[in-house]
Amino acid sequence: MPEGHTIHRLAAEYSTRFGGGRPVRADSPQGKFADGAALIDGQPLTGAQAHGKHLFLGFGPIGWVHVHLGLYGKVAFGTGPAPAPVGQIRLRLAGAAGYAELRGPTACALLTDAEKEAIEARLGPDPLRADADPELAWRRVSASRVSIAALLMDQKVVAGVGNVYRAEVLFRHGIDPYRAGRSLSLAEWSAIWSDLVALMREGVRNNRIDTVRAEHTPEAMGRPPRVDDHGGEVYVYRRAGMPCLVCATEVATATLAARNLFWCPSCQAC
């Protein structure tokens, strides 16, 4: 599932291509969003926002198109006139700067302002948003007996963090993923939050997740670059059974809340 930096990149791309007050053509070749597409067809895109893993495309008084990509959703952008539709396209926008095709999202619905606000009210602060309140996340973390690894994946606690950022930020701060949220100090939480802000901003800029420090890059260590569909240089994510880049201990893995967890038993000892 795409993590928050990807959704913020999508919001920026939609704004760049379809913003500026120009009418946008909209259709739903698949048919599942035909009614919504008909309502926004010919309207200008008035805003594109991301909150965690949720994308909101604004069309003034018509409302907001809410998109959640889920596990299988994808957006493809193209230049020039939109070609004849191929495959299951839920929503296609087209304008002078090209087109965007949305396929396979978990959610694609037209919402009112109030409905959008209700979704956002259920979400925790997003490290990539200027209005994020880390104190709100801290209050939820510090009151919970749930593991910090599970809390970081709870979108009601922090919005936008997924499996990669969860594993990597805990490693970078030497925190056992099974520690209860309430066992963390405010200083530990503040360091985690600040690191998430920095790492996720880099993810937006580079369109990949890189979490290793300068001394642990392939160039610095004389090791081959990581080869993985997710891209980016990481410490523990999807490196189970491989030596830790810092201490050479075998990276561990387990299933937590139906997701794979990765950590170094030495660097992240209790």
LINWO-V608416 format. One line per field, one symbol per residue. ss: DSSP state (h for helix, s for strand, l for the rest). burial: I if it has 9 or more other ideal C-beta (glycine too) atoms within 8 Angstrom, else O. Layout:
ss->???
burial->???
//
This chain:
ss->lllhhhhhhhhhhhhhhhllllsssssllllllhhhhhhhllssllsssssllssssslhhhlssssslllllsssssllllllllllllsssssllsssssslllssssslhhhhhhhhhlllsslllllllhhhhhhhhhllllshhhhhhllllsslllhhhhhhhhhhlllllllshhhllhhhhhhhhhhhhhhhhhhhhhlllllllhhhlhhhhlllllllllllllllllllllsllllllsssssssllssssssllllll
burial->OOIIIIIIIIIIIIIOIIIOOIOIIIIIOOOOIIOIIOIIIOIIIOIIOIIIIIIIIIIOOOIIIIIIIIOOIOIOIIOOOIOOIOOOIIIIIIIOOIIIIIIIIOOIOIIOOOIIOOIIOOIIIIIIIOOIOIOIIIOIIIOIOOIIIIIIIIIOIIIIIIIIIIIIIIIIIOIIIOIIIIOIOOOIIIIIIOIIIOIIIIIIOOOOIIIIOOOIIIOOIOOOOIOOOIOIIIIIIOIIOOOIOOOOIOIIOOOIOOOIIIIIIOIIOO
//
